[in-house]
Amino acid sequence: MTSSATSATVCGFVAIAGRPNVGKSSLLNRFVGRKVSITSRRPQTTRNRILGIRTTGRAQVIFVDTPGIHGGGGKEMNRLINRTAIASLEGVDVILMMISATGWRPDDDLVYQRAAAIGVPIVLAINKCDLLDRQENVLPLIARITESRQFADIVPISVSSGYNMDHMLEVLVAHLPAGPHGFPADQLTDRGQRFQAAELIREKIFRRLGQEVPYVSAVEITRFERDAKDLLHIEAVIWVEKPGQKAIVIGRDGSGLKKMGQSARIELERLFDCKVYLGLWVKVRKGWTDDAVVLRSLGFDEW
């Protein structure tokens, strides 16, 4: 690429940081224009560092979707997720911190402290402004936040309605360094198809099951191949820790697993643009959420 072309383009990494369940993955998907990070109403749905790529004209924004930063220790899986979230902030050009318009919470301070230590511009996105009676009601919140904290920009948004999202992108692009694009213009994520398939299946577990089961489940793809008729064969194991959890996932007469499988298959066919055969099995692996070796084998990021 010529030097003139390089100076005419901008490209950089934007880490999306925030406490659990403020809409980080939904924001990433909205910017990219396709689901590259799974979502649910439950906190800590995201477990891995995921890149979503938005190329528009001269600018390429490489979003880093991170797990929610939270306090406390817990099992090895929780500690690993927290390390992944914190380490994902390193080496980025901008940190896009997200909070909810419902107010600043103690965990938001934890995120801010981690972000401020990186030393790059922090842009604050105040999400869910569509829940306010009037948009100007966000102004007192901004005033309280900025009494003791510094941000490069503050943008009220609504990921669900799309409010102010175009302006949000413009603000982020303004903070990116000049340079050539790092990915082809049509590439949307760094994650492969096997990972995306496993995540879509795990999303159905989070959306359909309550209590602790989603947090002690993982999905391992054991087969992923197309046949001569372009039918995509996907087989996956859903790992849980206890026989009782296995029974909950399977459901009465297999009804729970069947519903999750049907929902996942429809979305997989939409994602991969072909017919999909999906086979799901549920197996027990005692204590896997506290076993670092097993966590690595199941694809959890290491930092």
C-alpha positions in Angstrom: 0.0 0.0 0.0 1.3 3.5 -0.9 2.1 6.0 1.8 -0.7 8.3 0.4 -3.2 5.5 0.7 -2.0 4.7 4.2 -2.4 8.3 5.4 -5.9 8.4 3.9 -7.2 5.5 5.9 -7.6 4.9 9.6 -7.6 1.6 11.4 -7.6 0.7 15.1 -8.8 -1.5 17.9 -11.7 -0.5 20.1 -12.3 -2.6 23.3 -15.9 -2.7 24.4 -15.7 -2.8 28.2 -18.3 -2.8 30.9 -19.8 -4.7 33.8 -21.9 -7.8 32.8 -25.2 -7.3 31.0 -24.9 -3.7 29.8 -25.3 -4.6 26.1 -21.6 -5.0 25.0 -22.3 -8.0 22.6 -25.5 -6.4 21.3 -23.5 -3.3 20.5 -20.9 -5.3 18.7 -23.5 -7.1 16.6 -25.2 -3.8 15.8 -22.0 -2.2 14.5 -20.9 -5.3 12.5 -24.4 -5.9 11.0 -24.5 -9.6 11.9 -24.4 -11.7 15.0 -20.8 -12.4 15.8 -21.2 -12.5 19.6 -24.0 -14.3 21.3 -26.5 -12.5 23.6 -28.9 -13.2 26.4 -30.5 -11.4 29.3 -28.2 -13.2 31.7 -25.0 -11.6 32.8 -21.6 -13.1 31.8 -22.9 -14.7 28.6 -19.7 -13.7 26.8 -16.7 -15.9 27.9 -14.1 -15.2 25.2 -12.4 -12.3 23.5 -14.1 -11.8 20.1 -13.3 -9.4 17.3 -16.0 -7.8 15.2 -14.8 -5.8 12.2 -16.6 -2.8 10.7 -15.2 -1.3 7.5 -16.8 1.8 6.2 -15.1 4.0 3.6 -11.6 4.9 4.7 -12.1 3.6 8.3 -11.8 0.1 9.7 -12.9 -0.3 13.3 -11.8 -3.6 15.0 -14.1 -4.0 18.0 -12.9 -6.3 20.8 -15.9 -7.7 22.6 -14.8 -8.6 26.2 -16.5 -10.6 29.0 -18.0 -8.4 31.7 -15.5 -7.3 34.3 -16.7 -8.2 37.7 -15.5 -8.4 41.3 -14.9 -11.5 43.3 -13.1 -14.8 42.7 -15.2 -17.9 42.4 -14.2 -20.9 40.3 -11.2 -21.1 37.9 -13.6 -20.4 35.0 -14.7 -17.1 36.6 -11.2 -16.0 37.3 -10.1 -16.9 33.7 -13.0 -14.9 32.3 -12.1 -11.9 34.4 -8.4 -12.2 33.3 -9.6 -12.4 29.7 -11.7 -9.3 30.1 -8.9 -7.3 31.7 -6.2 -8.5 29.3 -8.4 -7.7 26.3 -8.0 -4.0 27.1 -4.2 -4.1 26.5 -2.9 -2.9 23.2 -6.1 -1.2 22.0 -6.4 2.3 20.6 -9.6 3.3 22.3 -11.7 1.8 25.1 -15.5 2.1 24.6 -16.9 1.8 28.2 -20.6 1.0 28.4 -22.9 1.7 31.3 -26.7 1.7 31.6 -28.8 4.9 31.6 -30.3 3.5 34.8 -27.3 4.8 36.7 -23.6 4.3 37.6 -23.0 1.2 39.8 -20.0 0.1 41.9 -18.9 -2.4 39.3 -18.7 0.5 36.8 -16.0 2.0 39.0 -14.1 -1.3 38.8 -14.3 -1.2 34.9 -13.3 2.5 34.8 -10.3 2.0 37.0 -9.1 -0.9 34.8 -9.7 1.2 31.7 -8.0 4.4 33.0 -4.9 2.4 33.8 -4.4 1.5 30.1 -3.7 5.1 29.2 -5.8 5.4 25.9 -8.9 7.5 25.2 -12.0 6.3 27.0 -15.3 6.9 25.3 -18.3 6.4 27.5 -21.5 5.0 25.9 -24.6 5.4 28.1 -26.8 2.6 26.8 -30.6 2.0 27.1 -31.5 5.7 26.8 -34.7 4.6 25.2 -35.9 3.6 28.7 -35.8 7.2 29.9 -39.0 9.3 29.9 -37.0 12.0 28.1 -33.6 12.0 26.5 -32.5 15.1 28.5 -32.9 13.0 31.7 -29.5 11.6 31.0 -27.8 15.0 31.7 -27.8 14.8 35.5 -26.2 11.3 35.2 -23.5 12.7 33.0 -22.9 15.5 35.4 -22.5 13.1 38.4 -20.2 10.8 36.4 -17.8 13.6 35.2 -17.4 15.1 38.7 -14.5 12.7 39.4 -13.9 10.8 36.1 -12.5 11.9 32.7 -13.7 10.7 29.3 -12.6 11.6 25.8 -16.3 11.7 24.8 -19.7 10.7 26.2 -22.4 9.5 23.9 -25.9 8.6 25.0 -27.2 5.7 22.9 -29.7 2.9 22.5 -28.4 -0.3 21.0 -31.8 -1.8 20.7 -33.4 1.1 18.8 -30.3 2.3 17.1 -30.5 5.8 18.6 -27.2 7.8 18.1 -25.3 4.7 16.9 -24.1 6.5 13.7 -22.8 9.3 15.8 -21.2 6.8 18.2 -19.3 5.3 15.3 -18.1 8.7 14.1 -16.8 9.5 17.5 -14.8 6.3 17.7 -13.4 6.7 14.2 -12.1 10.2 15.2 -9.9 8.6 17.8 -8.4 6.0 15.6 -4.8 6.2 14.2 -3.9 6.6 10.6 -2.9 3.4 8.9 -3.8 0.6 6.5 -6.7 -1.7 7.1 -5.8 -4.9 8.9 -8.5 -7.1 7.5 -10.3 -7.6 4.2 -13.2 -5.2 3.8 -15.7 -8.2 3.8 -14.4 -9.9 6.9 -16.6 -9.5 9.9 -14.9 -11.5 12.7 -11.7 -13.3 13.6 -13.6 -16.4 14.9 -14.0 -19.5 12.7 -17.2 -21.3 11.9 -16.7 -24.1 14.5 -16.4 -21.5 17.3 -19.5 -19.6 16.0 -21.5 -22.9 15.9 -20.6 -23.7 19.4 -21.5 -20.2 20.6 -24.9 -20.3 18.9 -25.7 -23.6 20.6 -24.5 -22.2 24.0 -26.7 -19.1 23.5 -29.8 -21.4 23.4 -28.8 -22.9 26.7 -28.5 -19.5 28.2 -31.9 -18.4 26.8 -33.8 -21.5 27.6 -32.5 -22.6 31.0 -32.6 -20.9 34.4 -30.7 -21.1 37.6 -27.1 -22.2 37.5 -27.1 -24.6 34.6 -26.0 -22.2 31.8 -23.0 -21.2 33.9 -21.8 -24.8 34.3 -22.3 -25.8 30.7 -19.9 -25.7 27.7 -20.3 -26.8 24.1 -17.6 -28.8 22.3 -18.0 -29.3 18.5 -16.9 -32.8 17.6 -17.9 -32.8 13.9 -18.1 -30.0 11.4 -18.1 -31.0 7.7 -20.1 -30.6 4.5 -21.1 -33.6 2.4 -21.3 -33.9 -1.4 -24.8 -32.4 -1.3 -23.7 -29.3 0.6 -25.4 -30.6 3.8 -23.4 -29.3 6.8 -23.1 -32.0 9.5 -22.5 -30.5 13.0 -22.2 -32.7 16.1 -21.7 -31.2 19.5 -21.4 -32.3 23.1 -22.9 -30.1 25.8 -20.8 -30.6 29.0 -22.2 -30.1 32.5 -20.9 -31.0 35.9 -23.7 -33.1 37.5 -26.2 -35.8 36.4 -29.0 -33.6 37.6 -27.9 -30.8 35.3 -27.8 -33.2 32.4 -31.4 -34.2 33.1 -32.4 -30.5 33.1 -30.7 -29.8 29.8 -32.3 -32.9 28.2 -35.7 -32.2 29.6 -38.7 -34.5 29.9 -38.5 -37.2 27.2 -35.8 -35.2 25.5 -38.1 -32.2 24.9 -35.7 -29.6 26.2 -32.7 -30.7 24.1 -34.9 -31.1 21.1 -36.2 -27.5 21.4 -32.7 -26.1 21.8 -31.5 -28.1 18.8 -34.3 -26.9 16.6 -33.7 -23.3 17.5 -30.0 -23.6 17.0 -30.3 -25.4 13.7 -32.5 -22.7 12.2 -30.0 -20.0 13.2 -27.0 -22.1 12.0 -28.7 -22.5 8.6 -29.2 -18.8 8.4 -25.6 -18.1 9.4 -23.9 -20.7 7.1 -26.5 -20.3 4.2 -27.0 -24.1 3.8 -29.0 -27.0 5.2 -27.6 -28.2 8.6 -27.9 -31.5 10.3 -27.3 -30.9 14.0 -26.7 -33.7 16.5 -26.5 -32.8 20.2 -25.4 -35.0 23.2 -25.2 -34.1 26.9 -22.4 -35.5 29.0 -21.1 -35.0 32.5 -17.6 -34.0 33.4 -17.4 -33.4 37.2 -15.7 -30.2 38.3 -14.8 -29.0 34.8 -15.4 -25.3 35.6 -12.6 -25.4 38.2 -10.1 -27.3 36.1 -7.6 -25.1 34.1 -6.6 -28.0 31.8 -10.2 -28.9 30.8 -11.0 -25.2 30.4 -8.1 -24.8 27.9 -9.3 -28.0 26.0 -12.7 -26.5 25.7 -11.4 -23.3 24.0 -11.4 -20.8 26.8 -8.9 -18.0 26.2 -5.7 -18.0 28.2 -4.0 -14.8 29.3 
